[in-house]
Amino acid sequence: MSSIPKSAGAPEIIVTGRANAGKSTLLNAVLKRTTLLSTSKKAGHTKALNFYAVGSDPIKLLLVDAPGYGARGRPQWGELFDHYIKTREQLKRVYILFNAKHGLNQFDVQMLEHLSENLMTAEGVQPFTLQSVITKVDTLPIGDTRAAIEKMRADIWKAAPLCLPPIITGAAMNPPFGLDALRANIANACGFS
């Protein structure tokens, strides 16, 4: 926890999801980079909070890539994530990613419920907002897409009624889709638009 950098005063967002939800691939695509965030086919590749400054002199945004949760997650990663979301005053939005091929499982539901519990302080203040993102939609069979997305929307809403409706993405397609909507959402969360 002592390695978390001090706030630069810029708005911050953090991205989480089950291991292999496509966090690094999606963030590279959103940032129009190919290798900024290290990607791997092996789940659980990200093992720390990784901080990326967007813009320079001054920094416009601090983007934080969190380790994946779930069966391959580690308790210390969860503790680090919780410490960050509970103490970071510049945090504007938590993005939670779900792989369209797998839908939501018990770990996703638990994380949504956990984040929902932290969406309101005892004083009635909402320190950050929660945004769902469905990734890898381009890997679903065409005939299954609508039903899969609708089921995921219902599952997300049931676990976290205050979670913003999902942004649908497919970063592996050429051209990818949903990235402009995600960029606009980030800009809005940070007060840029």
Secondary structure, DSSP 8 states (H G I E B T S, - for coil): -TTS----SS-EEEEEEBTTSSHHHHHHHHTT-SSSS---SSTT---S-EEEEESSSS--EEEEE---BSTT--HHHHHHHHHHHHH-TTEEEEEEEEETTT---HHHHHHHHHHHHTSS-TTS----EEEEEEE-GGGS-GGGHHHHHHHHHHHHHHH-TTSEEEEE-BSSSSS-BSHHHHHHHHHHHTT--
